[in-house]
């Protein structure tokens, strides 16, 4: 008789075991305020201005929002944060959170930073992944032109060859160090060359194991079919697919652009449709673990529970090397730590970098999260439940 799965996302003792009383109180204060859209909007305007005017805001930002959502200002600090999480069976995705500054020199200079991250991850089972964005190594306009299908000039072809070389250098180093690379998704109007690059790297490096993952944004209505096509393409070509499943990060931007430029929006008509496609993608991947690896990157408790139950009922080991769960550092600890406690491979996306340089990333995250219905309330409710349990 099959043993029932012992997993609950309501267990706050496990969810916040890694947090001191002081850290828990700080999180309570932060989530009480971050759930207010007006405050997030104000912060998005005021913060960059404060840095520009050299106002002394760094200390305040670092002790509040930065410490909650980032692993540190340097790679060394991030690795230390990873070690702390590792004590609870939680891995990390090292994510250099500095937004790309355009220019060939800047793209070239970014490569060594990622190579250092790979070097730091090598031999550390609690750092199984690093994340990259192709826009960190390529001019947006170049990707946009390629996506549109317009022929590149000789100069642009040489420019893209340099992009390919940068991505190849990182993926080759990662495969050698037994670390996986998650290629993040971008806006729909530059996504095609990103997909093509990810496919090319998967074909090169995903022969026996999965070292490169492409990202599938299921809030797009065409991505479930694209996942299926990507799988068939990989099988036909004899490599393993790496599939990072997310809902998506550019919804408002995508809808606005589609409206302004008068084309059909690539975004799902409603949340239910996105949820259905996401869960269908989870089922699709769990049924094909002989030929792919899946990274379930979501804060949606139902989708995480679905994946956990599928593994359990199919008799697939909870810690199967080709199934990973992940949530953002500082959020949804009730999912990550309870999954890890139940033996699943769970990790945190761990951004790091200088406070000033990581601010655009943090502001974007805050804006995304205030637009997710009920997310902040859920975080706050769980934190307060744990404060009550600890009698604080």
MITOR-334387 format. One record per residue (C-alpha): residue number from 1; x, y, z. Coordinates in Angstrom, 2 decimals. Example, Ala and Ser with C-alpha at 12.3 -4.5 7.8 and 13.67 -1.06 7.14 Angstrom:
BEGIN
<atom lopa="1" east="12.30" north="-4.50" up="7.80"/>
<atom lopa="2" east="13.67" north="-1.06" up="7.14"/>
//
This chain:
BEGIN
<atom lopa="1" east="0.00" north="0.00" up="0.00"/>
<atom lopa="2" east="1.34" north="3.40" up="-1.00"/>
<atom lopa="3" east="2.41" north="5.57" up="1.89"/>
<atom lopa="4" east="0.71" north="8.95" up="2.02"/>
<atom lopa="5" east="2.86" north="11.98" up="1.24"/>
<atom lopa="6" east="3.74" north="13.85" up="4.40"/>
<atom lopa="7" east="4.08" north="17.41" up="3.11"/>
<atom lopa="8" east="2.38" north="20.62" up="4.19"/>
<atom lopa="9" east="3.10" north="24.20" up="3.20"/>
<atom lopa="10" east="1.41" north="25.34" up="6.43"/>
<atom lopa="11" east="4.20" north="24.14" up="8.72"/>
<atom lopa="12" east="5.78" north="27.40" up="9.86"/>
<atom lopa="13" east="8.16" north="25.74" up="12.33"/>
<atom lopa="14" east="9.98" north="24.11" up="9.39"/>
<atom lopa="15" east="9.47" north="27.10" up="7.07"/>
<atom lopa="16" east="11.21" north="29.58" up="9.39"/>
<atom lopa="17" east="13.57" north="27.30" up="11.32"/>
<atom lopa="18" east="16.51" north="29.05" up="9.60"/>
<atom lopa="19" east="15.44" north="32.51" up="10.85"/>
<atom lopa="20" east="16.32" north="34.05" up="14.20"/>
<atom lopa="21" east="13.63" north="35.90" up="16.17"/>
<atom lopa="22" east="15.19" north="39.18" up="15.06"/>
<atom lopa="23" east="15.18" north="38.19" up="11.36"/>
<atom lopa="24" east="11.57" north="37.06" up="11.62"/>
<atom lopa="25" east="10.50" north="40.38" up="13.16"/>
<atom lopa="26" east="12.37" north="42.24" up="10.40"/>
<atom lopa="27" east="10.54" north="40.18" up="7.76"/>
<atom lopa="28" east="7.23" north="40.98" up="9.47"/>
<atom lopa="29" east="7.98" north="44.71" up="9.27"/>
<atom lopa="30" east="9.10" north="44.49" up="5.65"/>
<atom lopa="31" east="6.15" north="42.48" up="4.34"/>
<atom lopa="32" east="3.73" north="44.72" up="6.26"/>
<atom lopa="33" east="4.95" north="47.61" up="4.11"/>
<atom lopa="34" east="5.93" north="46.01" up="0.80"/>
<atom lopa="35" east="2.33" north="44.95" up="0.23"/>
<atom lopa="36" east="1.33" north="48.57" up="-0.29"/>
<atom lopa="37" east="1.50" north="49.38" up="-4.02"/>
<atom lopa="38" east="1.78" north="53.15" up="-3.42"/>
<atom lopa="39" east="4.89" north="52.59" up="-1.31"/>
<atom lopa="40" east="6.51" north="50.37" up="-3.95"/>
<atom lopa="41" east="5.73" north="52.99" up="-6.66"/>
<atom lopa="42" east="7.22" north="55.73" up="-4.52"/>
<atom lopa="43" east="10.32" north="53.63" up="-3.80"/>
<atom lopa="44" east="10.80" north="52.95" up="-7.52"/>
<atom lopa="45" east="10.98" north="56.72" up="-8.15"/>
<atom lopa="46" east="12.79" north="57.91" up="-5.04"/>
<atom lopa="47" east="15.51" north="55.25" up="-4.66"/>
<atom lopa="48" east="17.36" north="55.73" up="-7.99"/>
<atom lopa="49" east="17.15" north="59.49" up="-7.42"/>
<atom lopa="50" east="18.62" north="59.16" up="-3.93"/>
<atom lopa="51" east="21.61" north="57.21" up="-5.30"/>
<atom lopa="52" east="22.05" north="59.76" up="-8.09"/>
<atom lopa="53" east="22.14" north="62.60" up="-5.57"/>
<atom lopa="54" east="24.49" north="60.60" up="-3.30"/>
<atom lopa="55" east="22.01" north="60.66" up="-0.41"/>
<atom lopa="56" east="22.90" north="58.29" up="2.48"/>
<atom lopa="57" east="20.26" north="55.63" up="1.73"/>
<atom lopa="58" east="22.47" north="52.59" up="1.22"/>
<atom lopa="59" east="22.52" north="51.59" up="4.91"/>
<atom lopa="60" east="18.73" north="51.72" up="5.21"/>
<atom lopa="61" east="18.20" north="49.75" up="2.00"/>
<atom lopa="62" east="20.82" north="47.16" up="2.93"/>
<atom lopa="63" east="19.38" north="46.41" up="6.37"/>
<atom lopa="64" east="15.83" north="46.11" up="5.03"/>
<atom lopa="65" east="14.89" north="45.09" up="1.49"/>
<atom lopa="66" east="18.42" north="44.10" up="0.37"/>
<atom lopa="67" east="19.12" north="41.71" up="3.27"/>
<atom lopa="68" east="15.68" north="40.12" up="2.85"/>
<atom lopa="69" east="15.96" north="39.39" up="-0.89"/>
<atom lopa="70" east="19.70" north="39.28" up="-1.66"/>
<atom lopa="71" east="22.55" north="37.00" up="-0.69"/>
<atom lopa="72" east="25.12" north="39.78" up="-0.29"/>
<atom lopa="73" east="27.09" north="42.43" up="-2.13"/>
<atom lopa="74" east="29.83" north="40.05" up="-3.25"/>
<atom lopa="75" east="30.12" north="36.50" up="-4.51"/>
<atom lopa="76" east="31.84" north="35.56" up="-1.25"/>
<atom lopa="77" east="28.87" north="36.84" up="0.80"/>
<atom lopa="78" east="26.46" north="34.96" up="-1.48"/>
<atom lopa="79" east="28.45" north="31.73" up="-1.06"/>
<atom lopa="80" east="28.28" north="32.19" up="2.72"/>
<atom lopa="81" east="24.47" north="32.66" up="2.50"/>
<atom lopa="82" east="24.35" north="29.48" up="0.38"/>
<atom lopa="83" east="26.24" north="27.57" up="3.08"/>
<atom lopa="84" east="23.72" north="28.70" up="5.70"/>
<atom lopa="85" east="20.81" north="27.51" up="3.53"/>
<atom lopa="86" east="22.67" north="24.27" up="2.83"/>
<atom lopa="87" east="22.44" north="23.38" up="6.53"/>
<atom lopa="88" east="18.68" north="22.96" up="5.99"/>
<atom lopa="89" east="19.01" north="20.94" up="2.78"/>
<atom lopa="90" east="18.21" north="23.96" up="0.60"/>
<atom lopa="91" east="20.36" north="24.66" up="-2.47"/>
<atom lopa="92" east="20.84" north="27.94" up="-4.34"/>
<atom lopa="93" east="20.83" north="29.38" up="-7.82"/>
<atom lopa="94" east="23.63" north="31.95" up="-7.88"/>
<atom lopa="95" east="22.18" north="34.97" up="-9.66"/>
<atom lopa="96" east="24.45" north="37.94" up="-10.33"/>
<atom lopa="97" east="21.68" north="40.53" up="-10.00"/>
<atom lopa="98" east="23.41" north="43.48" up="-11.67"/>
<atom lopa="99" east="21.38" north="44.75" up="-14.64"/>
<atom lopa="100" east="23.30" north="44.80" up="-17.90"/>
<atom lopa="101" east="24.86" north="48.03" up="-19.10"/>
<atom lopa="102" east="25.07" north="48.01" up="-22.92"/>
<atom lopa="103" east="28.43" north="48.02" up="-24.64"/>
<atom lopa="104" east="30.84" north="45.36" up="-25.92"/>
<atom lopa="105" east="33.34" north="46.04" up="-23.15"/>
<atom lopa="106" east="30.66" north="45.61" up="-20.46"/>
<atom lopa="107" east="29.46" north="42.34" up="-22.04"/>
<atom lopa="108" east="33.02" north="41.01" up="-22.10"/>
<atom lopa="109" east="33.62" north="42.10" up="-18.50"/>
<atom lopa="110" east="30.50" north="40.26" up="-17.31"/>
<atom lopa="111" east="31.85" north="36.85" up="-18.40"/>
<atom lopa="112" east="34.59" north="36.53" up="-15.72"/>
<atom lopa="113" east="32.01" north="37.31" up="-13.00"/>
<atom lopa="114" east="29.99" north="34.27" up="-14.05"/>
<atom lopa="115" east="33.11" north="32.12" up="-14.38"/>
<atom lopa="116" east="33.99" north="33.05" up="-10.79"/>
<atom lopa="117" east="30.48" north="32.01" up="-9.70"/>
<atom lopa="118" east="30.91" north="28.65" up="-11.46"/>
<atom lopa="119" east="34.30" north="28.18" up="-9.81"/>
<atom lopa="120" east="32.71" north="28.89" up="-6.41"/>
<atom lopa="121" east="29.90" north="26.43" up="-7.11"/>
<atom lopa="122" east="32.20" north="23.61" up="-8.27"/>
<atom lopa="123" east="32.14" north="20.67" up="-5.87"/>
<atom lopa="124" east="29.42" north="22.23" up="-3.70"/>
<atom lopa="125" east="26.20" north="20.19" up="-3.89"/>
<atom lopa="126" east="24.29" north="23.07" up="-2.23"/>
<atom lopa="127" east="25.10" north="25.35" up="-5.23"/>
<atom lopa="128" east="23.74" north="23.29" up="-8.15"/>
<atom lopa="129" east="22.82" north="26.21" up="-10.47"/>
<atom lopa="130" east="23.82" north="29.60" up="-11.81"/>
<atom lopa="131" east="21.46" north="31.86" up="-13.77"/>
<atom lopa="132" east="22.27" north="33.97" up="-16.83"/>
<atom lopa="133" east="20.37" north="36.45" up="-18.98"/>
<atom lopa="134" east="21.41" north="36.67" up="-22.63"/>
<atom lopa="135" east="20.70" north="40.44" up="-22.50"/>
<atom lopa="136" east="23.63" north="40.60" up="-20.07"/>
<atom lopa="137" east="25.92" north="39.63" up="-22.96"/>
<atom lopa="138" east="24.13" north="41.01" up="-26.03"/>
<atom lopa="139" east="22.72" north="44.28" up="-27.31"/>
<atom lopa="140" east="18.93" north="44.30" up="-27.01"/>
<atom lopa="141" east="18.54" north="45.88" up="-30.45"/>
<atom lopa="142" east="20.57" north="43.08" up="-32.03"/>
<atom lopa="143" east="18.36" north="40.39" up="-30.47"/>
<atom lopa="144" east="15.26" north="42.32" up="-31.52"/>
<atom lopa="145" east="16.45" north="42.45" up="-35.13"/>
<atom lopa="146" east="17.25" north="38.73" up="-35.11"/>
<atom lopa="147" east="13.85" north="37.90" up="-33.60"/>
<atom lopa="148" east="12.10" north="39.88" up="-36.36"/>
<atom lopa="149" east="13.84" north="37.75" up="-39.00"/>
<atom lopa="150" east="15.59" north="40.70" up="-40.63"/>
<atom lopa="151" east="18.94" north="39.71" up="-42.17"/>
<atom lopa="152" east="21.99" north="40.87" up="-40.21"/>
<atom lopa="153" east="24.80" north="42.91" up="-41.72"/>
<atom lopa="154" east="28.31" north="41.41" up="-41.71"/>
<atom lopa="155" east="29.16" north="43.58" up="-38.73"/>
<atom lopa="156" east="26.08" north="42.40" up="-36.82"/>
<atom lopa="157" east="26.86" north="38.76" up="-37.61"/>
<atom lopa="158" east="30.32" north="39.26" up="-36.09"/>
<atom lopa="159" east="28.66" north="40.95" up="-33.09"/>
<atom lopa="160" east="26.37" north="37.96" up="-32.57"/>
<atom lopa="161" east="29.30" north="35.57" up="-32.92"/>
<atom lopa="162" east="30.85" north="37.33" up="-29.92"/>
<atom lopa="163" east="27.58" north="36.84" up="-28.00"/>
<atom lopa="164" east="27.61" north="33.14" up="-28.83"/>
<atom lopa="165" east="31.22" north="32.85" up="-27.72"/>
<atom lopa="166" east="30.43" north="34.47" up="-24.32"/>
<atom lopa="167" east="27.50" north="32.11" up="-23.68"/>
<atom lopa="168" east="29.52" north="29.11" up="-24.87"/>
<atom lopa="169" east="32.42" north="29.99" up="-22.54"/>
<atom lopa="170" east="30.06" north="30.06" up="-19.54"/>
<atom lopa="171" east="28.19" north="26.85" up="-20.45"/>
<atom lopa="172" east="31.44" north="24.95" up="-21.16"/>
<atom lopa="173" east="32.91" north="26.00" up="-17.80"/>
<atom lopa="174" east="29.68" north="25.05" up="-16.01"/>
<atom lopa="175" east="29.51" north="21.59" up="-17.59"/>
<atom lopa="176" east="33.15" north="20.99" up="-16.64"/>
<atom lopa="177" east="32.43" north="22.05" up="-13.05"/>
<atom lopa="178" east="29.27" north="19.90" up="-12.85"/>
<atom lopa="179" east="27.12" north="23.01" up="-12.40"/>
<atom lopa="180" east="23.95" north="23.74" up="-14.37"/>
<atom lopa="181" east="23.16" north="27.00" up="-16.21"/>
<atom lopa="182" east="19.61" north="28.39" up="-16.25"/>
<atom lopa="183" east="19.10" north="30.62" up="-19.29"/>
<atom lopa="184" east="16.46" north="33.17" up="-18.25"/>
<atom lopa="185" east="13.60" north="34.15" up="-20.54"/>
<atom lopa="186" east="13.35" north="37.64" up="-22.01"/>
<atom lopa="187" east="10.61" north="39.78" up="-23.56"/>
<atom lopa="188" east="8.69" north="37.96" up="-26.32"/>
<atom lopa="189" east="10.06" north="40.27" up="-29.04"/>
<atom lopa="190" east="13.67" north="39.18" up="-28.41"/>
<atom lopa="191" east="13.01" north="35.59" up="-27.26"/>
<atom lopa="192" east="13.68" north="33.67" up="-30.50"/>
<atom lopa="193" east="17.48" north="34.17" up="-30.63"/>
<atom lopa="194" east="17.59" north="33.37" up="-26.89"/>
<atom lopa="195" east="15.74" north="30.08" up="-27.52"/>
<atom lopa="196" east="18.05" north="29.31" up="-30.44"/>
<atom lopa="197" east="21.16" north="29.91" up="-28.32"/>
<atom lopa="198" east="19.77" north="27.79" up="-25.48"/>
<atom lopa="199" east="18.98" north="24.96" up="-27.92"/>
<atom lopa="200" east="22.48" north="25.16" up="-29.38"/>
<atom lopa="201" east="24.09" north="24.97" up="-25.92"/>
<atom lopa="202" east="21.80" north="22.10" up="-24.85"/>
<atom lopa="203" east="22.77" north="20.17" up="-27.99"/>
<atom lopa="204" east="26.47" north="20.68" up="-27.13"/>
<atom lopa="205" east="26.41" north="19.99" up="-23.41"/>
<atom lopa="206" east="23.28" north="17.98" up="-22.50"/>
<atom lopa="207" east="24.46" north="14.59" up="-23.80"/>
<atom lopa="208" east="24.40" north="12.38" up="-20.68"/>
<atom lopa="209" east="23.35" north="14.91" up="-18.05"/>
<atom lopa="210" east="21.51" north="18.24" up="-18.15"/>
<atom lopa="211" east="23.83" north="21.23" up="-17.74"/>
<atom lopa="212" east="21.83" north="23.85" up="-19.69"/>
<atom lopa="213" east="18.16" north="24.75" up="-19.17"/>
<atom lopa="214" east="15.98" north="27.00" up="-21.30"/>
<atom lopa="215" east="13.12" north="28.90" up="-19.63"/>
<atom lopa="216" east="9.49" north="28.43" up="-20.62"/>
<atom lopa="217" east="7.15" north="31.26" up="-19.55"/>
<atom lopa="218" east="3.74" north="29.61" up="-19.24"/>
<atom lopa="219" east="1.88" north="32.90" up="-18.93"/>
<atom lopa="220" east="2.39" north="32.96" up="-22.71"/>
<atom lopa="221" east="-0.32" north="31.00" up="-24.48"/>
<atom lopa="222" east="2.12" north="29.49" up="-27.00"/>
<atom lopa="223" east="4.74" north="28.11" up="-24.59"/>
<atom lopa="224" east="3.19" north="24.74" up="-23.70"/>
<atom lopa="225" east="3.23" north="23.80" up="-27.39"/>
<atom lopa="226" east="6.77" north="25.21" up="-27.62"/>
<atom lopa="227" east="7.85" north="23.02" up="-24.70"/>
<atom lopa="228" east="6.49" north="19.95" up="-26.51"/>
<atom lopa="229" east="8.27" north="20.95" up="-29.75"/>
<atom lopa="230" east="11.52" north="21.59" up="-27.85"/>
<atom lopa="231" east="11.30" north="18.13" up="-26.34"/>
<atom lopa="232" east="10.76" north="16.46" up="-29.74"/>
<atom lopa="233" east="13.61" north="18.49" up="-31.23"/>
<atom lopa="234" east="15.97" north="17.40" up="-28.44"/>
<atom lopa="235" east="15.02" north="13.73" up="-28.77"/>
<atom lopa="236" east="15.43" north="13.78" up="-32.55"/>
<atom lopa="237" east="18.87" north="15.41" up="-32.21"/>
<atom lopa="238" east="19.98" north="13.10" up="-29.39"/>
<atom lopa="239" east="20.34" north="15.50" up="-26.48"/>
<atom lopa="240" east="18.46" north="15.99" up="-23.19"/>
<atom lopa="241" east="16.11" north="18.93" up="-22.70"/>
<atom lopa="242" east="16.55" north="21.21" up="-19.70"/>
<atom lopa="243" east="13.20" north="22.88" up="-18.96"/>
<atom lopa="244" east="12.88" north="25.66" up="-16.41"/>
<atom lopa="245" east="9.16" north="26.28" up="-15.91"/>
<atom lopa="246" east="8.01" north="29.71" up="-14.75"/>
<atom lopa="247" east="4.81" north="31.63" up="-15.13"/>
<atom lopa="248" east="6.51" north="34.83" up="-16.35"/>
<atom lopa="249" east="7.85" north="38.25" up="-15.46"/>
<atom lopa="250" east="6.82" north="40.78" up="-18.11"/>
<atom lopa="251" east="3.02" north="40.56" up="-18.24"/>
<atom lopa="252" east="2.10" north="44.24" up="-18.01"/>
<atom lopa="253" east="4.93" north="45.26" up="-20.34"/>
<atom lopa="254" east="3.90" north="42.59" up="-22.90"/>
<atom lopa="255" east="0.22" north="43.56" up="-22.92"/>
<atom lopa="256" east="1.03" north="47.26" up="-23.18"/>
<atom lopa="257" east="3.39" north="46.78" up="-26.15"/>
<atom lopa="258" east="0.91" north="44.50" up="-27.95"/>
<atom lopa="259" east="-1.78" north="47.16" up="-27.55"/>
<atom lopa="260" east="0.48" north="50.03" up="-28.65"/>
<atom lopa="261" east="1.80" north="48.19" up="-31.70"/>
<atom lopa="262" east="-1.54" north="46.58" up="-32.53"/>
<atom lopa="263" east="-0.69" north="42.87" up="-32.51"/>
<atom lopa="264" east="-2.25" north="39.96" up="-30.62"/>
<atom lopa="265" east="-0.92" north="39.75" up="-27.07"/>
<atom lopa="266" east="1.18" north="36.65" up="-26.39"/>
<atom lopa="267" east="-0.10" north="36.60" up="-22.81"/>
<atom lopa="268" east="-2.77" north="34.17" up="-21.58"/>
<atom lopa="269" east="-6.31" north="35.63" up="-21.39"/>
<atom lopa="270" east="-6.50" north="35.02" up="-17.62"/>
<atom lopa="271" east="-4.71" north="33.49" up="-14.62"/>
<atom lopa="272" east="-6.65" north="30.22" up="-14.83"/>
<atom lopa="273" east="-5.36" north="29.61" up="-18.37"/>
<atom lopa="274" east="-1.77" north="30.25" up="-17.22"/>
<atom lopa="275" east="-2.25" north="27.91" up="-14.24"/>
<atom lopa="276" east="-3.67" north="25.15" up="-16.47"/>
<atom lopa="277" east="-0.75" north="25.37" up="-18.91"/>
<atom lopa="278" east="1.78" north="25.48" up="-16.08"/>
<atom lopa="279" east="0.39" north="22.35" up="-14.45"/>
<atom lopa="280" east="0.16" north="20.62" up="-17.84"/>
<atom lopa="281" east="3.85" north="21.46" up="-18.39"/>
<atom lopa="282" east="4.72" north="19.97" up="-14.99"/>
<atom lopa="283" east="2.86" north="16.75" up="-15.86"/>
<atom lopa="284" east="4.49" north="16.63" up="-19.30"/>
<atom lopa="285" east="7.98" north="16.90" up="-17.81"/>
<atom lopa="286" east="7.51" north="14.50" up="-14.89"/>
<atom lopa="287" east="6.30" north="11.85" up="-17.38"/>
<atom lopa="288" east="9.53" north="12.18" up="-19.43"/>
<atom lopa="289" east="12.39" north="12.26" up="-16.94"/>
<atom lopa="290" east="14.37" north="9.75" up="-19.00"/>
<atom lopa="291" east="14.83" north="12.44" up="-21.64"/>
<atom lopa="292" east="14.69" north="15.76" up="-19.77"/>
<atom lopa="293" east="15.29" north="17.57" up="-16.49"/>
<atom lopa="294" east="12.73" north="19.98" up="-15.05"/>
<atom lopa="295" east="13.24" north="23.03" up="-12.84"/>
<atom lopa="296" east="9.94" north="24.05" up="-11.25"/>
<atom lopa="297" east="10.38" north="27.75" up="-10.53"/>
<atom lopa="298" east="7.18" north="29.00" up="-8.96"/>
<atom lopa="299" east="5.66" north="30.47" up="-5.80"/>
<atom lopa="300" east="2.36" north="28.76" up="-6.58"/>
<atom lopa="301" east="1.68" north="26.26" up="-3.80"/>
<atom lopa="302" east="-0.79" north="24.19" up="-5.86"/>
<atom lopa="303" east="1.72" north="23.66" up="-8.69"/>
<atom lopa="304" east="4.49" north="22.71" up="-6.25"/>
<atom lopa="305" east="2.18" north="20.29" up="-4.43"/>
<atom lopa="306" east="1.08" north="18.79" up="-7.75"/>
<atom lopa="307" east="4.70" north="18.11" up="-8.76"/>
<atom lopa="308" east="5.57" north="16.70" up="-5.32"/>
<atom lopa="309" east="2.52" north="14.40" up="-5.38"/>
<atom lopa="310" east="3.25" north="13.24" up="-8.94"/>
<atom lopa="311" east="6.75" north="12.11" up="-7.93"/>
<atom lopa="312" east="5.40" north="10.47" up="-4.81"/>
<atom lopa="313" east="2.52" north="8.57" up="-6.43"/>
<atom lopa="314" east="4.66" north="7.45" up="-9.40"/>
<atom lopa="315" east="7.27" north="6.06" up="-7.03"/>
<atom lopa="316" east="9.93" north="8.46" up="-8.31"/>
<atom lopa="317" east="12.47" north="9.32" up="-5.58"/>
<atom lopa="318" east="11.73" north="12.72" up="-4.01"/>
<atom lopa="319" east="15.35" north="13.75" up="-4.60"/>
<atom lopa="320" east="15.43" north="12.64" up="-8.25"/>
<atom lopa="321" east="18.42" north="14.42" up="-9.84"/>
<atom lopa="322" east="16.30" north="15.66" up="-12.75"/>
<atom lopa="323" east="13.60" north="17.40" up="-10.71"/>
<atom lopa="324" east="14.26" north="20.67" up="-8.87"/>
<atom lopa="325" east="11.98" north="23.17" up="-7.16"/>
<atom lopa="326" east="12.91" north="26.82" up="-6.59"/>
<atom lopa="327" east="11.60" north="30.04" up="-5.10"/>
<atom lopa="328" east="13.12" north="33.49" up="-4.66"/>
<atom lopa="329" east="15.37" north="34.10" up="-1.67"/>
<atom lopa="330" east="13.38" north="35.81" up="1.09"/>
<atom lopa="331" east="10.00" north="34.62" up="-0.18"/>
<atom lopa="332" east="7.81" north="31.52" up="0.03"/>
<atom lopa="333" east="9.99" north="29.86" up="2.66"/>
<atom lopa="334" east="6.96" north="27.74" up="3.54"/>
<atom lopa="335" east="7.31" north="26.05" up="0.14"/>
<atom lopa="336" east="11.11" north="25.76" up="-0.14"/>
<atom lopa="337" east="11.95" north="24.57" up="3.36"/>
<atom lopa="338" east="9.02" north="22.17" up="3.67"/>
<atom lopa="339" east="9.92" north="20.61" up="0.30"/>
<atom lopa="340" east="13.56" north="20.27" up="1.38"/>
<atom lopa="341" east="12.45" north="18.77" up="4.71"/>
<atom lopa="342" east="10.37" north="16.18" up="2.81"/>
<atom lopa="343" east="13.46" north="15.19" up="0.79"/>
<atom lopa="344" east="12.85" north="17.11" up="-2.44"/>
<atom lopa="345" east="15.57" north="19.06" up="-4.26"/>
<atom lopa="346" east="14.59" north="22.62" up="-3.34"/>
<atom lopa="347" east="16.59" north="25.78" up="-3.88"/>
<atom lopa="348" east="16.50" north="29.55" up="-3.61"/>
<atom lopa="349" east="17.23" north="32.03" up="-6.40"/>
<atom lopa="350" east="19.99" north="33.98" up="-4.67"/>
<atom lopa="351" east="20.74" north="37.38" up="-6.25"/>
<atom lopa="352" east="23.90" north="39.22" up="-5.23"/>
<atom lopa="353" east="25.82" north="42.34" up="-6.21"/>
<atom lopa="354" east="26.49" north="45.90" up="-4.97"/>
<atom lopa="355" east="23.36" north="47.46" up="-3.38"/>
<atom lopa="356" east="23.18" north="50.31" up="-5.90"/>
<atom lopa="357" east="23.56" north="47.99" up="-8.91"/>
<atom lopa="358" east="21.03" north="45.44" up="-7.68"/>
<atom lopa="359" east="18.31" north="48.06" up="-6.99"/>
<atom lopa="360" east="16.65" north="47.82" up="-10.46"/>
<atom lopa="361" east="16.32" north="44.06" up="-9.88"/>
<atom lopa="362" east="14.85" north="44.58" up="-6.40"/>
<atom lopa="363" east="12.39" north="47.24" up="-7.54"/>
<atom lopa="364" east="11.21" north="44.98" up="-10.38"/>
<atom lopa="365" east="10.70" north="42.11" up="-7.93"/>
<atom lopa="366" east="8.72" north="44.35" up="-5.55"/>
<atom lopa="367" east="6.53" north="45.57" up="-8.43"/>
<atom lopa="368" east="5.91" north="42.01" up="-9.66"/>
<atom lopa="369" east="5.02" north="40.79" up="-6.19"/>
<atom lopa="370" east="2.58" north="43.58" up="-5.35"/>
<atom lopa="371" east="0.77" north="42.69" up="-8.59"/>
<atom lopa="372" east="0.40" north="39.00" up="-7.56"/>
<atom lopa="373" east="-2.96" north="38.80" up="-5.86"/>
<atom lopa="374" east="-2.63" north="37.72" up="-2.25"/>
<atom lopa="375" east="1.13" north="36.98" up="-2.35"/>
<atom lopa="376" east="2.14" north="39.57" up="0.25"/>
<atom lopa="377" east="-0.82" north="38.73" up="2.48"/>
<atom lopa="378" east="0.14" north="35.06" up="2.38"/>
<atom lopa="379" east="3.77" north="35.83" up="3.31"/>
<atom lopa="380" east="2.67" north="38.08" up="6.15"/>
<atom lopa="381" east="0.09" north="35.61" up="7.48"/>
<atom lopa="382" east="2.68" north="32.82" up="7.70"/>
<atom lopa="383" east="5.27" north="35.07" up="9.36"/>
<atom lopa="384" east="2.72" north="36.19" up="11.95"/>
<atom lopa="385" east="1.67" north="32.59" up="12.54"/>
<atom lopa="386" east="5.30" north="31.73" up="13.34"/>
<atom lopa="387" east="5.71" north="34.82" up="15.57"/>
<atom lopa="388" east="2.66" north="33.62" up="17.48"/>
<atom lopa="389" east="4.00" north="30.05" up="17.70"/>
<atom lopa="390" east="7.28" north="31.42" up="19.11"/>
<atom lopa="391" east="5.27" north="33.69" up="21.45"/>
<atom lopa="392" east="7.07" north="36.80" up="20.14"/>
//
